[in-house]
Amino acid sequence: MGTRGAITRLTKDGFEGRYHHWDSNPSGLGEQLFKLYHGHFKENLDAMLEELIDKHPAGWSTICCRDFNLKAGYIEASNQKRNEKTGEYVYTKNPKLTNRPLCYCHGDRKEKTWLVTQKNASDSGVEWVYAFNVQNKTMQILASYNEDNTKMIGMFGCGNPNATWKIIKIVELDGKEPDWKYIENNVREESHKTYENIKKKEIAKFLSNTKEAFSHVGKSGLGIGDMAYAHYLMWYLQDVKEHLFYDTKMEIAKRISELTLKNPIWEDRETNYIKDFPELEPYSSTKQISGLQLCAVLEGIVKDLQGGSQ
Ligand SMILES: [Zn+2]
């Protein structure tokens, strides 16, 4: 999985080091760094950081599950061949190097120096940073957060330039190995809770805003007694609801509310509003959406959101 990260040293201004592209979450890169320190680099942190930061200035595709007894370098897909028996890929130029750590500056790639810093990291989609303190023999695990306090997720080389970095854990390199999955899941769960709370607040605000529009429709005496209205309400609840994101639902409801405040659209069974509601169009078999139907959708959305978050 392309989870972006960085291997860095702590500096006066934060951290500074190299990009790491694949599996940079604690249970991937975090664990591998701890294992390399105790294994291949035999507790020599200076030697380890020299190799991981100074000698590979363009950064890493991945160091996870790679053999540091081999010379690091990139392997282009065109220089790989599949072993038909085992299914494993083999580096055609030098099969002995197949399991080498993959950097962007040696082997088949010669990319430029790229210094990842606390200032530029989140903008390029970096989600996890491992920042080493050479004196104290510690590794800080940092995670990037959005302004609303949810975990930043990087995509296609882009992140949130305004994200802030929080220290998730300080690992004593000579101490007990932490539970990497636990650290990772904790961050995910906390962020999910924060997101749920934001959503709840938004829905509460939305419901109080639509109250007025809804009471107009309510006063008109529509309801389950009206066959067409009941039919439309079922249509929303059964065929539409599950396909829409909650913010799309609120957006649709807002537009319907505005219409109801201008005109008694619940009395309108003629006008076709489908062009104004392209989000609903894929679910309408008749390609016809009347004012009455919109009011049923509004009730459906309110019911749906009152029932909790999706
Ligand atoms: Zn390199």
py3Dmol code that shows the C-alpha trace and the ligand (Angstrom):
import py3Dmol

protein = """\
ATOM      1  CA  MET A   1       0.000   0.000   0.000  1.00  0.00           C
ATOM      2  CA  GLY A   2       1.349   3.460  -0.890  1.00  0.00           C
ATOM      3  CA  THR A   3       1.488   4.968   2.563  1.00  0.00           C
ATOM      4  CA  ARG A   4       3.996   7.808   2.440  1.00  0.00           C
ATOM      5  CA  GLY A   5       6.499   8.471   5.160  1.00  0.00           C
ATOM      6  CA  ALA A   6       9.923   9.861   5.956  1.00  0.00           C
ATOM      7  CA  ILE A   7      13.071   8.706   7.744  1.00  0.00           C
ATOM      8  CA  THR A   8      14.580  11.738   9.458  1.00  0.00           C
ATOM      9  CA  ARG A   9      16.808  13.221  12.147  1.00  0.00           C
ATOM     10  CA  LEU A  10      15.426  15.609  14.741  1.00  0.00           C
ATOM     11  CA  THR A  11      16.731  19.160  14.229  1.00  0.00           C
ATOM     12  CA  LYS A  12      16.198  22.507  15.945  1.00  0.00           C
ATOM     13  CA  ASP A  13      13.312  23.222  13.562  1.00  0.00           C
ATOM     14  CA  GLY A  14      11.633  19.857  13.623  1.00  0.00           C
ATOM     15  CA  PHE A  15      12.827  17.011  11.423  1.00  0.00           C
ATOM     16  CA  GLU A  16      14.828  16.586   8.239  1.00  0.00           C
ATOM     17  CA  GLY A  17      15.521  13.509   6.127  1.00  0.00           C
ATOM     18  CA  ARG A  18      14.348  11.315   3.264  1.00  0.00           C
ATOM     19  CA  TYR A  19      11.081  10.301   1.693  1.00  0.00           C
ATOM     20  CA  HIS A  20       9.849   6.686   1.899  1.00  0.00           C
ATOM     21  CA  HIS A  21       7.002   5.654  -0.418  1.00  0.00           C
ATOM     22  CA  TRP A  22       5.515   2.234   0.443  1.00  0.00           C
ATOM     23  CA  ASP A  23       4.141   0.894   3.763  1.00  0.00           C
ATOM     24  CA  SER A  24       5.360   3.779   5.881  1.00  0.00           C
ATOM     25  CA  ASN A  25       2.894   3.124   8.706  1.00  0.00           C
ATOM     26  CA  PRO A  26       4.228   1.958  12.107  1.00  0.00           C
ATOM     27  CA  SER A  27       3.599  -1.745  11.395  1.00  0.00           C
ATOM     28  CA  GLY A  28       5.567  -1.408   8.153  1.00  0.00           C
ATOM     29  CA  LEU A  29       8.390   1.138   8.161  1.00  0.00           C
ATOM     30  CA  GLY A  30       8.363   1.714  11.952  1.00  0.00           C
ATOM     31  CA  GLU A  31       8.917  -1.948  12.690  1.00  0.00           C
ATOM     32  CA  GLN A  32      11.529  -2.300   9.922  1.00  0.00           C
ATOM     33  CA  LEU A  33      13.567   0.649  11.322  1.00  0.00           C
ATOM     34  CA  PHE A  34      13.582  -0.899  14.807  1.00  0.00           C
ATOM     35  CA  LYS A  35      14.583  -4.279  13.348  1.00  0.00           C
ATOM     36  CA  LEU A  36      17.352  -2.780  11.189  1.00  0.00           C
ATOM     37  CA  TYR A  37      18.782  -0.967  14.232  1.00  0.00           C
ATOM     38  CA  HIS A  38      19.055  -4.173  16.258  1.00  0.00           C
ATOM     39  CA  GLY A  39      19.790  -6.451  13.303  1.00  0.00           C
ATOM     40  CA  HIS A  40      21.782  -5.289  10.310  1.00  0.00           C
ATOM     41  CA  PHE A  41      23.217  -2.127  11.933  1.00  0.00           C
ATOM     42  CA  LYS A  42      23.971  -3.776  15.310  1.00  0.00           C
ATOM     43  CA  GLU A  43      22.805  -0.793  17.447  1.00  0.00           C
ATOM     44  CA  ASN A  44      25.032   1.641  15.521  1.00  0.00           C
ATOM     45  CA  LEU A  45      22.536   4.463  14.955  1.00  0.00           C
ATOM     46  CA  ASP A  46      25.054   6.751  13.227  1.00  0.00           C
ATOM     47  CA  ALA A  47      25.848   4.102  10.636  1.00  0.00           C
ATOM     48  CA  MET A  48      22.180   3.362  10.122  1.00  0.00           C
ATOM     49  CA  LEU A  49      21.205   7.007   9.544  1.00  0.00           C
ATOM     50  CA  GLU A  50      24.193   7.551   7.293  1.00  0.00           C
ATOM     51  CA  GLU A  51      22.936   4.734   5.059  1.00  0.00           C
ATOM     52  CA  LEU A  52      19.247   5.616   5.225  1.00  0.00           C
ATOM     53  CA  ILE A  53      19.536   9.413   5.005  1.00  0.00           C
ATOM     54  CA  ASP A  54      22.948  10.616   3.776  1.00  0.00           C
ATOM     55  CA  LYS A  55      23.869   8.001   1.184  1.00  0.00           C
ATOM     56  CA  HIS A  56      20.509   7.980  -0.621  1.00  0.00           C
ATOM     57  CA  PRO A  57      19.626  11.630  -1.182  1.00  0.00           C
ATOM     58  CA  ALA A  58      16.636  10.952  -3.476  1.00  0.00           C
ATOM     59  CA  GLY A  59      14.912   8.816  -0.852  1.00  0.00           C
ATOM     60  CA  TRP A  60      13.315   5.398  -0.943  1.00  0.00           C
ATOM     61  CA  SER A  61      10.652   3.490  -2.766  1.00  0.00           C
ATOM     62  CA  THR A  62      10.830   0.968   0.061  1.00  0.00           C
ATOM     63  CA  ILE A  63      13.209  -0.554   2.582  1.00  0.00           C
ATOM     64  CA  CYS A  64      10.543  -2.861   4.039  1.00  0.00           C
ATOM     65  CA  CYS A  65      11.313  -6.585   3.814  1.00  0.00           C
ATOM     66  CA  ARG A  66      14.506  -5.766   1.915  1.00  0.00           C
ATOM     67  CA  ASP A  67      17.971  -7.224   2.414  1.00  0.00           C
ATOM     68  CA  PHE A  68      20.563  -4.646   3.519  1.00  0.00           C
ATOM     69  CA  ASN A  69      23.429  -7.021   2.740  1.00  0.00           C
ATOM     70  CA  LEU A  70      22.670  -6.142  -0.878  1.00  0.00           C
ATOM     71  CA  LYS A  71      23.614  -2.838  -2.510  1.00  0.00           C
ATOM     72  CA  ALA A  72      20.609  -0.499  -2.539  1.00  0.00           C
ATOM     73  CA  GLY A  73      19.189   0.658  -5.882  1.00  0.00           C
ATOM     74  CA  TYR A  74      15.991   0.876  -7.886  1.00  0.00           C
ATOM     75  CA  ILE A  75      14.705  -1.921 -10.136  1.00  0.00           C
ATOM     76  CA  GLU A  76      12.502  -0.816 -13.021  1.00  0.00           C
ATOM     77  CA  ALA A  77       9.622  -3.189 -13.813  1.00  0.00           C
ATOM     78  CA  SER A  78      11.018  -3.585 -17.346  1.00  0.00           C
ATOM     79  CA  ASN A  79      14.171  -5.068 -15.804  1.00  0.00           C
ATOM     80  CA  GLN A  80      12.236  -7.689 -13.871  1.00  0.00           C
ATOM     81  CA  LYS A  81      11.210 -11.126 -14.970  1.00  0.00           C
ATOM     82  CA  ARG A  82       8.799 -13.488 -13.274  1.00  0.00           C
ATOM     83  CA  ASN A  83      10.068 -16.884 -12.238  1.00  0.00           C
ATOM     84  CA  GLU A  84       7.338 -19.135 -13.636  1.00  0.00           C
ATOM     85  CA  LYS A  85       7.691 -21.752 -10.920  1.00  0.00           C
ATOM     86  CA  THR A  86       7.770 -19.568  -7.796  1.00  0.00           C
ATOM     87  CA  GLY A  87       5.981 -16.482  -9.153  1.00  0.00           C
ATOM     88  CA  GLU A  88       8.745 -14.291  -7.715  1.00  0.00           C
ATOM     89  CA  TYR A  89      10.256 -11.427  -9.641  1.00  0.00           C
ATOM     90  CA  VAL A  90      13.907 -11.593 -10.645  1.00  0.00           C
ATOM     91  CA  TYR A  91      16.142  -8.626 -11.515  1.00  0.00           C
ATOM     92  CA  THR A  92      17.322  -9.543 -14.991  1.00  0.00           C
ATOM     93  CA  LYS A  93      20.501  -7.397 -14.822  1.00  0.00           C
ATOM     94  CA  ASN A  94      21.743  -9.126 -11.681  1.00  0.00           C
ATOM     95  CA  PRO A  95      19.480 -11.749 -10.115  1.00  0.00           C
ATOM     96  CA  LYS A  96      21.474 -11.573  -6.860  1.00  0.00           C
ATOM     97  CA  LEU A  97      20.204  -8.006  -6.319  1.00  0.00           C
ATOM     98  CA  THR A  98      16.500  -8.825  -6.633  1.00  0.00           C
ATOM     99  CA  ASN A  99      15.769  -8.259  -2.950  1.00  0.00           C
ATOM    100  CA  ARG A 100      17.817  -5.043  -2.643  1.00  0.00           C
ATOM    101  CA  PRO A 101      16.483  -1.983  -0.778  1.00  0.00           C
ATOM    102  CA  LEU A 102      14.835   0.203  -3.436  1.00  0.00           C
ATOM    103  CA  CYS A 103      16.082   3.799  -3.518  1.00  0.00           C
ATOM    104  CA  TYR A 104      15.431   6.474  -6.147  1.00  0.00           C
ATOM    105  CA  CYS A 105      19.071   7.464  -6.660  1.00  0.00           C
ATOM    106  CA  HIS A 106      20.937   4.263  -7.522  1.00  0.00           C
ATOM    107  CA  GLY A 107      20.375   1.253  -9.808  1.00  0.00           C
ATOM    108  CA  ASP A 108      17.846   2.010 -12.545  1.00  0.00           C
ATOM    109  CA  ARG A 109      17.003   5.487 -11.217  1.00  0.00           C
ATOM    110  CA  LYS A 110      19.085   8.621 -10.830  1.00  0.00           C
ATOM    111  CA  GLU A 111      16.738  11.116  -9.228  1.00  0.00           C
ATOM    112  CA  LYS A 112      17.754  14.382  -7.604  1.00  0.00           C
ATOM    113  CA  THR A 113      18.289  15.107  -3.929  1.00  0.00           C
ATOM    114  CA  TRP A 114      15.031  15.616  -2.059  1.00  0.00           C
ATOM    115  CA  LEU A 115      15.172  16.877   1.486  1.00  0.00           C
ATOM    116  CA  VAL A 116      11.964  16.222   3.396  1.00  0.00           C
ATOM    117  CA  THR A 117      11.479  18.704   6.248  1.00  0.00           C
ATOM    118  CA  GLN A 118       8.783  19.450   8.787  1.00  0.00           C
ATOM    119  CA  LYS A 119       7.753  22.362   6.527  1.00  0.00           C
ATOM    120  CA  ASN A 120       7.302  20.461   3.254  1.00  0.00           C
ATOM    121  CA  ALA A 121       6.481  16.903   4.352  1.00  0.00           C
ATOM    122  CA  SER A 122       2.690  16.947   4.610  1.00  0.00           C
ATOM    123  CA  ASP A 123       2.296  18.799   1.297  1.00  0.00           C
ATOM    124  CA  SER A 124       3.789  15.839  -0.550  1.00  0.00           C
ATOM    125  CA  GLY A 125       1.429  13.438   1.167  1.00  0.00           C
ATOM    126  CA  VAL A 126       3.712  12.196   3.938  1.00  0.00           C
ATOM    127  CA  GLU A 127       1.546  10.666   6.695  1.00  0.00           C
ATOM    128  CA  TRP A 128       4.121   9.173   9.064  1.00  0.00           C
ATOM    129  CA  VAL A 129       7.546  10.425  10.094  1.00  0.00           C
ATOM    130  CA  TYR A 130      10.245   8.608  12.046  1.00  0.00           C
ATOM    131  CA  ALA A 131      12.541  11.199  13.610  1.00  0.00           C
ATOM    132  CA  PHE A 132      15.700   9.961  15.302  1.00  0.00           C
ATOM    133  CA  ASN A 133      17.469  11.595  18.210  1.00  0.00           C
ATOM    134  CA  VAL A 134      21.044  10.354  17.972  1.00  0.00           C
ATOM    135  CA  GLN A 135      22.088  11.461  21.491  1.00  0.00           C
ATOM    136  CA  ASN A 136      19.123   9.926  23.307  1.00  0.00           C
ATOM    137  CA  LYS A 137      18.833   6.862  21.047  1.00  0.00           C
ATOM    138  CA  THR A 138      15.143   7.441  20.514  1.00  0.00           C
ATOM    139  CA  MET A 139      12.831   7.368  17.528  1.00  0.00           C
ATOM    140  CA  GLN A 140       9.848   9.703  17.559  1.00  0.00           C
ATOM    141  CA  ILE A 141       6.840   8.547  15.592  1.00  0.00           C
ATOM    142  CA  LEU A 142       4.956  11.551  14.226  1.00  0.00           C
ATOM    143  CA  ALA A 143       1.650  11.623  12.347  1.00  0.00           C
ATOM    144  CA  SER A 144       0.162  14.427  10.237  1.00  0.00           C
ATOM    145  CA  TYR A 145      -3.245  15.881  11.161  1.00  0.00           C
ATOM    146  CA  ASN A 146      -5.728  18.077   9.332  1.00  0.00           C
ATOM    147  CA  GLU A 147      -7.060  21.339  10.765  1.00  0.00           C
ATOM    148  CA  ASP A 148     -10.179  19.534  12.072  1.00  0.00           C
ATOM    149  CA  ASN A 149      -7.947  17.125  14.006  1.00  0.00           C
ATOM    150  CA  THR A 150      -8.597  14.132  11.760  1.00  0.00           C
ATOM    151  CA  LYS A 151      -5.654  12.115  10.477  1.00  0.00           C
ATOM    152  CA  MET A 152      -4.313  13.427   7.176  1.00  0.00           C
ATOM    153  CA  ILE A 153      -4.355  10.851   4.377  1.00  0.00           C
ATOM    154  CA  GLY A 154      -2.044  11.480   1.427  1.00  0.00           C
ATOM    155  CA  MET A 155      -3.158  10.683  -2.116  1.00  0.00           C
ATOM    156  CA  PHE A 156      -1.406  10.761  -5.487  1.00  0.00           C
ATOM    157  CA  GLY A 157       1.534  12.719  -4.134  1.00  0.00           C
ATOM    158  CA  CYS A 158      -0.687  15.376  -2.554  1.00  0.00           C
ATOM    159  CA  GLY A 159      -1.451  15.989   1.065  1.00  0.00           C
ATOM    160  CA  ASN A 160      -2.547  18.929   3.132  1.00  0.00           C
ATOM    161  CA  PRO A 161       0.124  21.648   3.296  1.00  0.00           C
ATOM    162  CA  ASN A 162      -1.521  23.014   6.457  1.00  0.00           C
ATOM    163  CA  ALA A 163      -1.399  19.726   8.319  1.00  0.00           C
ATOM    164  CA  THR A 164       0.339  19.721  11.676  1.00  0.00           C
ATOM    165  CA  TRP A 165       2.611  17.056  13.132  1.00  0.00           C
ATOM    166  CA  LYS A 166       1.861  15.333  16.417  1.00  0.00           C
ATOM    167  CA  ILE A 167       4.167  13.041  18.335  1.00  0.00           C
ATOM    168  CA  ILE A 168       2.381   9.706  18.625  1.00  0.00           C
ATOM    169  CA  LYS A 169       5.086   7.790  20.474  1.00  0.00           C
ATOM    170  CA  ILE A 170       8.721   8.104  21.492  1.00  0.00           C
ATOM    171  CA  VAL A 171      10.364   4.720  21.068  1.00  0.00           C
ATOM    172  CA  GLU A 172      13.478   3.955  23.175  1.00  0.00           C
ATOM    173  CA  LEU A 173      15.621   2.167  20.636  1.00  0.00           C
ATOM    174  CA  ASP A 174      17.374   0.106  23.310  1.00  0.00           C
ATOM    175  CA  GLY A 175      14.124  -0.587  25.153  1.00  0.00           C
ATOM    176  CA  LYS A 176      11.280  -3.014  24.585  1.00  0.00           C
ATOM    177  CA  GLU A 177       9.840  -3.257  21.100  1.00  0.00           C
ATOM    178  CA  PRO A 178       6.444  -1.500  20.991  1.00  0.00           C
ATOM    179  CA  ASP A 179       3.260  -2.979  19.571  1.00  0.00           C
ATOM    180  CA  TRP A 180       3.319  -1.313  16.142  1.00  0.00           C
ATOM    181  CA  LYS A 181      -0.178  -2.388  15.110  1.00  0.00           C
ATOM    182  CA  TYR A 182      -1.580  -1.006  18.367  1.00  0.00           C
ATOM    183  CA  ILE A 183       0.044   2.402  17.776  1.00  0.00           C
ATOM    184  CA  GLU A 184      -1.318   2.496  14.249  1.00  0.00           C
ATOM    185  CA  ASN A 185      -4.846   1.363  15.118  1.00  0.00           C
ATOM    186  CA  ASN A 186      -5.045   3.820  17.995  1.00  0.00           C
ATOM    187  CA  VAL A 187      -4.350   6.736  15.657  1.00  0.00           C
ATOM    188  CA  ARG A 188      -6.922   5.426  13.189  1.00  0.00           C
ATOM    189  CA  GLU A 189      -9.603   4.899  15.840  1.00  0.00           C
ATOM    190  CA  GLU A 190      -9.066   8.299  17.488  1.00  0.00           C
ATOM    191  CA  SER A 191      -9.303   9.980  14.113  1.00  0.00           C
ATOM    192  CA  HIS A 192     -12.461   8.061  13.292  1.00  0.00           C
ATOM    193  CA  LYS A 193     -14.060   9.187  16.584  1.00  0.00           C
ATOM    194  CA  THR A 194     -13.123  12.801  15.875  1.00  0.00           C
ATOM    195  CA  TYR A 195     -14.619  12.493  12.399  1.00  0.00           C
ATOM    196  CA  GLU A 196     -17.831  10.964  13.764  1.00  0.00           C
ATOM    197  CA  ASN A 197     -18.188  13.830  16.254  1.00  0.00           C
ATOM    198  CA  ILE A 198     -17.698  16.441  13.542  1.00  0.00           C
ATOM    199  CA  LYS A 199     -20.296  14.653  11.444  1.00  0.00           C
ATOM    200  CA  LYS A 200     -22.783  14.513  14.340  1.00  0.00           C
ATOM    201  CA  LYS A 201     -22.422  18.261  14.916  1.00  0.00           C
ATOM    202  CA  GLU A 202     -22.869  19.007  11.209  1.00  0.00           C
ATOM    203  CA  ILE A 203     -25.982  16.835  11.064  1.00  0.00           C
ATOM    204  CA  ALA A 204     -27.470  18.512  14.165  1.00  0.00           C
ATOM    205  CA  LYS A 205     -26.859  21.911  12.602  1.00  0.00           C
ATOM    206  CA  PHE A 206     -28.330  20.745   9.317  1.00  0.00           C
ATOM    207  CA  LEU A 207     -31.452  19.367  11.019  1.00  0.00           C
ATOM    208  CA  SER A 208     -32.102  22.610  12.859  1.00  0.00           C
ATOM    209  CA  ASN A 209     -31.621  24.571   9.606  1.00  0.00           C
ATOM    210  CA  THR A 210     -34.125  22.438   7.689  1.00  0.00           C
ATOM    211  CA  LYS A 211     -36.738  22.565  10.441  1.00  0.00           C
ATOM    212  CA  GLU A 212     -38.381  25.643   8.964  1.00  0.00           C
ATOM    213  CA  ALA A 213     -38.634  24.253   5.455  1.00  0.00           C
ATOM    214  CA  PHE A 214     -39.812  20.966   6.791  1.00  0.00           C
ATOM    215  CA  SER A 215     -42.558  22.519   8.883  1.00  0.00           C
ATOM    216  CA  HIS A 216     -43.958  24.180   5.718  1.00  0.00           C
ATOM    217  CA  VAL A 217     -44.260  20.796   4.089  1.00  0.00           C
ATOM    218  CA  GLY A 218     -45.609  19.288   7.294  1.00  0.00           C
ATOM    219  CA  LYS A 219     -48.398  21.894   7.548  1.00  0.00           C
ATOM    220  CA  SER A 220     -49.627  21.043   4.088  1.00  0.00           C
ATOM    221  CA  GLY A 221     -51.025  17.797   5.464  1.00  0.00           C
ATOM    222  CA  LEU A 222     -48.917  15.496   3.351  1.00  0.00           C
ATOM    223  CA  GLY A 223     -47.905  12.182   4.710  1.00  0.00           C
ATOM    224  CA  ILE A 224     -48.377   8.523   4.581  1.00  0.00           C
ATOM    225  CA  GLY A 225     -52.033   9.033   3.540  1.00  0.00           C
ATOM    226  CA  ASP A 226     -50.947  10.377   0.181  1.00  0.00           C
ATOM    227  CA  MET A 227     -50.083   7.359  -1.934  1.00  0.00           C
ATOM    228  CA  ALA A 228     -47.758   9.158  -4.307  1.00  0.00           C
ATOM    229  CA  TYR A 229     -45.898  10.859  -1.472  1.00  0.00           C
ATOM    230  CA  ALA A 230     -45.533   7.594   0.440  1.00  0.00           C
ATOM    231  CA  HIS A 231     -44.301   5.908  -2.706  1.00  0.00           C
ATOM    232  CA  TYR A 232     -41.632   8.600  -3.238  1.00  0.00           C
ATOM    233  CA  LEU A 233     -40.541   8.399   0.368  1.00  0.00           C
ATOM    234  CA  MET A 234     -40.028   4.645   0.016  1.00  0.00           C
ATOM    235  CA  TRP A 235     -38.146   5.242  -3.225  1.00  0.00           C
ATOM    236  CA  TYR A 236     -35.677   7.483  -1.398  1.00  0.00           C
ATOM    237  CA  LEU A 237     -35.274   5.176   1.590  1.00  0.00           C
ATOM    238  CA  GLN A 238     -34.923   1.989  -0.451  1.00  0.00           C
ATOM    239  CA  ASP A 239     -33.261   2.996  -3.716  1.00  0.00           C
ATOM    240  CA  VAL A 240     -31.369   6.221  -3.129  1.00  0.00           C
ATOM    241  CA  LYS A 241     -30.243   6.597   0.493  1.00  0.00           C
ATOM    242  CA  GLU A 242     -27.411   4.083   0.546  1.00  0.00           C
ATOM    243  CA  HIS A 243     -25.800   5.478  -2.607  1.00  0.00           C
ATOM    244  CA  LEU A 244     -25.228   9.017  -1.357  1.00  0.00           C
ATOM    245  CA  PHE A 245     -22.597  10.424   0.983  1.00  0.00           C
ATOM    246  CA  TYR A 246     -23.962  12.297   3.939  1.00  0.00           C
ATOM    247  CA  ASP A 247     -22.686  15.653   2.711  1.00  0.00           C
ATOM    248  CA  THR A 248     -24.353  15.074  -0.673  1.00  0.00           C
ATOM    249  CA  LYS A 249     -27.594  14.355   1.210  1.00  0.00           C
ATOM    250  CA  MET A 250     -27.286  17.600   3.167  1.00  0.00           C
ATOM    251  CA  GLU A 251     -26.530  19.505  -0.017  1.00  0.00           C
ATOM    252  CA  ILE A 252     -29.629  18.073  -1.745  1.00  0.00           C
ATOM    253  CA  ALA A 253     -31.797  18.782   1.306  1.00  0.00           C
ATOM    254  CA  LYS A 254     -30.529  22.348   1.444  1.00  0.00           C
ATOM    255  CA  ARG A 255     -31.548  22.952  -2.164  1.00  0.00           C
ATOM    256  CA  ILE A 256     -34.971  21.363  -1.651  1.00  0.00           C
ATOM    257  CA  SER A 257     -35.467  23.490   1.507  1.00  0.00           C
ATOM    258  CA  GLU A 258     -34.700  26.630  -0.469  1.00  0.00           C
ATOM    259  CA  LEU A 259     -37.293  25.639  -3.081  1.00  0.00           C
ATOM    260  CA  THR A 260     -39.959  24.969  -0.450  1.00  0.00           C
ATOM    261  CA  LEU A 261     -39.384  28.389   1.104  1.00  0.00           C
ATOM    262  CA  LYS A 262     -39.984  30.054  -2.269  1.00  0.00           C
ATOM    263  CA  ASN A 263     -42.923  28.008  -3.601  1.00  0.00           C
ATOM    264  CA  PRO A 264     -45.334  25.374  -2.354  1.00  0.00           C
ATOM    265  CA  ILE A 265     -43.574  22.767  -4.466  1.00  0.00           C
ATOM    266  CA  TRP A 266     -45.364  19.961  -2.581  1.00  0.00           C
ATOM    267  CA  GLU A 267     -48.469  20.911  -4.579  1.00  0.00           C
ATOM    268  CA  ASP A 268     -46.542  20.584  -7.823  1.00  0.00           C
ATOM    269  CA  ARG A 269     -46.827  17.214  -9.547  1.00  0.00           C
ATOM    270  CA  GLU A 270     -46.053  18.558 -13.038  1.00  0.00           C
ATOM    271  CA  THR A 271     -42.692  20.359 -13.115  1.00  0.00           C
ATOM    272  CA  ASN A 272     -39.727  18.111 -13.772  1.00  0.00           C
ATOM    273  CA  TYR A 273     -36.846  19.095 -11.454  1.00  0.00           C
ATOM    274  CA  ILE A 274     -34.517  16.302 -12.539  1.00  0.00           C
ATOM    275  CA  LYS A 275     -31.984  18.612 -14.201  1.00  0.00           C
ATOM    276  CA  ASP A 276     -31.622  20.544 -10.920  1.00  0.00           C
ATOM    277  CA  PHE A 277     -30.871  17.341  -9.033  1.00  0.00           C
ATOM    278  CA  PRO A 278     -28.332  15.380 -11.072  1.00  0.00           C
ATOM    279  CA  GLU A 279     -27.377  13.425  -7.920  1.00  0.00           C
ATOM    280  CA  LEU A 280     -30.837  11.802  -7.912  1.00  0.00           C
ATOM    281  CA  GLU A 281     -31.072  11.196 -11.641  1.00  0.00           C
ATOM    282  CA  PRO A 282     -29.306   7.805 -11.761  1.00  0.00           C
ATOM    283  CA  TYR A 283     -31.936   6.353  -9.388  1.00  0.00           C
ATOM    284  CA  SER A 284     -35.023   7.669 -11.157  1.00  0.00           C
ATOM    285  CA  SER A 285     -36.360   5.108 -13.617  1.00  0.00           C
ATOM    286  CA  THR A 286     -38.894   7.575 -15.039  1.00  0.00           C
ATOM    287  CA  LYS A 287     -36.393  10.429 -15.420  1.00  0.00           C
ATOM    288  CA  GLN A 288     -39.058  12.608 -13.858  1.00  0.00           C
ATOM    289  CA  ILE A 289     -38.818  14.233 -10.417  1.00  0.00           C
ATOM    290  CA  SER A 290     -41.741  16.405  -9.316  1.00  0.00           C
ATOM    291  CA  GLY A 291     -41.940  18.994  -6.523  1.00  0.00           C
ATOM    292  CA  LEU A 292     -43.986  16.545  -4.464  1.00  0.00           C
ATOM    293  CA  GLN A 293     -41.273  13.932  -4.935  1.00  0.00           C
ATOM    294  CA  LEU A 294     -38.598  16.394  -3.793  1.00  0.00           C
ATOM    295  CA  CYS A 295     -40.543  17.010  -0.579  1.00  0.00           C
ATOM    296  CA  ALA A 296     -40.631  13.274   0.032  1.00  0.00           C
ATOM    297  CA  VAL A 297     -36.873  13.156  -0.548  1.00  0.00           C
ATOM    298  CA  LEU A 298     -36.443  15.975   1.973  1.00  0.00           C
ATOM    299  CA  GLU A 299     -38.401  14.030   4.564  1.00  0.00           C
ATOM    300  CA  GLY A 300     -36.429  10.908   3.690  1.00  0.00           C
ATOM    301  CA  ILE A 301     -33.102  12.686   4.174  1.00  0.00           C
ATOM    302  CA  VAL A 302     -34.203  14.180   7.499  1.00  0.00           C
ATOM    303  CA  LYS A 303     -35.426  10.775   8.724  1.00  0.00           C
ATOM    304  CA  ASP A 304     -32.265   9.172   7.464  1.00  0.00           C
ATOM    305  CA  LEU A 305     -29.947  11.658   9.213  1.00  0.00           C
ATOM    306  CA  GLN A 306     -31.982  11.680  12.416  1.00  0.00           C
ATOM    307  CA  GLY A 307     -31.475   7.935  12.494  1.00  0.00           C
ATOM    308  CA  GLY A 308     -27.763   8.499  12.952  1.00  0.00           C
ATOM    309  CA  SER A 309     -24.737   8.817  10.778  1.00  0.00           C
ATOM    310  CA  GLN A 310     -24.296   6.663   7.750  1.00  0.00           C
TER     311      GLN A 310
END
"""
ligand_1 = """\
1
ZN
Zn 20.253 5.545 -3.613
"""
view = py3Dmol.view(width=600, height=400)
view.addModel(protein, "pdb")
view.setStyle({"model": 0}, {"cartoon": {"style": "trace"}})
view.addModel(ligand_1, "xyz")
view.setStyle({"model": 1}, {"stick": {}})
view.zoomTo()
view.show()
